[in-house]
Amino acid sequence: MTDVRSVLVVGATGVVGGLAAQLLAGRGASLALAGRDPARLADRARRLNGCPTATFEAYDLDRCTALASWAAEELGGLDAVVVTVGVAGFGTAEDVTNAAAEHLMTVNALAPMAVVRGALPVLRAAGTVAVVTGAIVDRPMRGTADYAAAKTALATWLRVVRREQLGYGVSVMDVRLPHLDTGFADRAVIGSPPVLPPGADPAAEVERLLVGPVMGLVAA
Ligand SMILES: NC(=O)c1ccc[n+]([C@@H]2O[C@H](COP(=O)([O-])OP(=O)(O)OC[C@H]3O[C@@H](n4cnc5c(N)ncnc54)[C@H](OP(=O)(O)O)[C@@H]3O)[C@@H](O)[C@H]2O)c1
């Protein structure tokens, strides 16, 4: 076992992705960061000793699939992939446009799936993929049908992949984060959020549900 573990964080420009990167680096992981916004991505990398970066747009699914092999080349191998890409959307089923529905399904389900699809053949033995879904999978609220359906599709896909990977030693984590104080709901692609209770502390939850378990798995 080597001390340094190599991790790709996809969605590193977001609040959860940024925290995950910072906490993983703090635990000694060697990182590659992927994100959409080039300026924010460069800023994140600068704060993490200039780690390698790649930009991507969720609609470019082939680019999503190529991210893991890029990271493995940059880092000399890959132990884990953390996917935190997502976008919110609100409105009753008849009020959500087909364009918004497609957007929600692409960013929240198809893009994370494409990233994992590319990671499975690339990860080192006993590698880990950790993908953020959300507590909404277990408790979908009215006015979130399309967002909840996308996260649930992703959760089901991950469940099947976990079974497929049992014989290969790859751990597949579905990270069902609770509502967090990140402003995520206010960046919705359509509609406005209902009145929500205060969100939980992002850093504490990202450490508890994502970074702690990922480092536990890859260091085992
Ligand atoms: N915050 C919560 O309450 C909560 C609860 C449960 C689950 N989650 C999940 O946690 C994840 C992270 O959420 P967050 O709170 O950190 O929100 P965030 O700060 O808005 O992060 C969302 C991330 O997704 C990226 N993204 C959005 N659309 C994209 C696109 N078309 N192409 C490429 N990247 C795109 C964003 O990139 P840019 O930086 O370029 O915008 C950003 O990196 C999401 O999957 C969300 O569903 C959040």
The ligand as an SDF file (V2000), in Angstrom:
LIG
                    3D

 48 52  0  0  0  0  0  0  0  0999 V2000
  -26.6910   21.2570   -1.4720 N   0  0  0  0  0  0  0  0  0  0  0  0
  -27.6280   20.3850   -1.1390 C   0  0  0  0  0  0  0  0  0  0  0  0
  -28.5310   20.6630   -0.3280 O   0  0  0  0  0  0  0  0  0  0  0  0
  -27.5830   18.9950   -1.7160 C   0  0  0  0  0  0  0  0  0  0  0  0
  -28.3150   17.9720   -1.0880 C   0  0  0  0  0  0  0  0  0  0  0  0
  -28.2690   16.6870   -1.6280 C   0  0  0  0  0  0  0  0  0  0  0  0
  -27.5120   16.4510   -2.7630 C   0  0  0  0  0  0  0  0  0  0  0  0
  -26.8410   17.4670   -3.3360 N   0  0  0  0  0  0  0  0  0  0  0  0
  -26.0500   17.1850   -4.5300 C   0  0  0  0  0  0  0  0  0  0  0  0
  -24.7040   17.5460   -4.2700 O   0  0  0  0  0  0  0  0  0  0  0  0
  -24.0670   17.8900   -5.4980 C   0  0  0  0  0  0  0  0  0  0  0  0
  -23.2950   19.1980   -5.3320 C   0  0  0  0  0  0  0  0  0  0  0  0
  -24.1760   20.2080   -4.9410 O   0  0  0  0  0  0  0  0  0  0  0  0
  -23.6410   21.6100   -4.3650 P   0  0  0  0  0  0  0  0  0  0  0  0
  -24.5080   21.9080   -3.1960 O   0  0  0  0  0  0  0  0  0  0  0  0
  -22.1780   21.5920   -4.2040 O   0  0  0  0  0  0  0  0  0  0  0  0
  -24.0900   22.5850   -5.5390 O   0  0  0  0  0  0  0  0  0  0  0  0
  -23.1820   23.4760   -6.5280 P   0  0  0  0  0  0  0  0  0  0  0  0
  -22.2400   24.2900   -5.7220 O   0  0  0  0  0  0  0  0  0  0  0  0
  -24.1640   24.1950   -7.3800 O   0  0  0  0  0  0  0  0  0  0  0  0
  -22.3710   22.4050   -7.3780 O   0  0  0  0  0  0  0  0  0  0  0  0
  -22.8920   21.8190   -8.5410 C   0  0  0  0  0  0  0  0  0  0  0  0
  -21.7540   21.3670   -9.4080 C   0  0  0  0  0  0  0  0  0  0  0  0
  -22.3040   20.8200  -10.6280 O   0  0  0  0  0  0  0  0  0  0  0  0
  -21.6750   21.4820  -11.7310 C   0  0  0  0  0  0  0  0  0  0  0  0
  -22.5480   21.5720  -12.8910 N   0  0  0  0  0  0  0  0  0  0  0  0
  -23.8190   22.0160  -12.9450 C   0  0  0  0  0  0  0  0  0  0  0  0
  -24.2610   21.9890  -14.2140 N   0  0  0  0  0  0  0  0  0  0  0  0
  -23.2150   21.5310  -14.9780 C   0  0  0  0  0  0  0  0  0  0  0  0
  -23.0470   21.2790  -16.3580 C   0  0  0  0  0  0  0  0  0  0  0  0
  -24.0280   21.5010  -17.2330 N   0  0  0  0  0  0  0  0  0  0  0  0
  -21.8450   20.8150  -16.7880 N   0  0  0  0  0  0  0  0  0  0  0  0
  -20.8330   20.5910  -15.9130 C   0  0  0  0  0  0  0  0  0  0  0  0
  -20.9420   20.8090  -14.5880 N   0  0  0  0  0  0  0  0  0  0  0  0
  -22.1260   21.2720  -14.1250 C   0  0  0  0  0  0  0  0  0  0  0  0
  -21.3610   22.8710  -11.2160 C   0  0  0  0  0  0  0  0  0  0  0  0
  -20.4200   23.4830  -12.0770 O   0  0  0  0  0  0  0  0  0  0  0  0
  -20.2170   25.0980  -12.0790 P   0  0  0  0  0  0  0  0  0  0  0  0
  -19.3550   25.3830  -10.8990 O   0  0  0  0  0  0  0  0  0  0  0  0
  -19.5840   25.3890  -13.3730 O   0  0  0  0  0  0  0  0  0  0  0  0
  -21.5960   25.7000  -11.9440 O   0  0  0  0  0  0  0  0  0  0  0  0
  -20.8420   22.5140   -9.8320 C   0  0  0  0  0  0  0  0  0  0  0  0
  -19.5270   22.0490   -9.9100 O   0  0  0  0  0  0  0  0  0  0  0  0
  -25.1680   17.9100   -6.5560 C   0  0  0  0  0  0  0  0  0  0  0  0
  -25.1520   16.6970   -7.2610 O   0  0  0  0  0  0  0  0  0  0  0  0
  -26.4540   17.9920   -5.7390 C   0  0  0  0  0  0  0  0  0  0  0  0
  -27.5380   17.3840   -6.4070 O   0  0  0  0  0  0  0  0  0  0  0  0
  -26.8320   18.7350   -2.8470 C   0  0  0  0  0  0  0  0  0  0  0  0
  1  2  1  0
  2  3  2  0
  2  4  1  0
  4  5  1  0
  4 48  2  0
  5  6  2  0
  6  7  1  0
  7  8  2  0
  8  9  1  0
  8 48  1  0
  9 10  1  0
  9 46  1  0
 10 11  1  0
 11 12  1  0
 11 44  1  0
 12 13  1  0
 13 14  1  0
 14 15  2  0
 14 16  1  0
 14 17  1  0
 17 18  1  0
 18 19  2  0
 18 20  1  0
 18 21  1  0
 21 22  1  0
 22 23  1  0
 23 24  1  0
 23 42  1  0
 24 25  1  0
 25 26  1  0
 25 36  1  0
 26 27  1  0
 26 35  1  0
 27 28  2  0
 28 29  1  0
 29 30  1  0
 29 35  2  0
 30 31  1  0
 30 32  2  0
 32 33  1  0
 33 34  2  0
 34 35  1  0
 36 37  1  0
 36 42  1  0
 37 38  1  0
 38 39  2  0
 38 40  1  0
 38 41  1  0
 42 43  1  0
 44 45  1  0
 44 46  1  0
 46 47  1  0
M  CHG  2   8   1  16  -1
M  END
$$$$
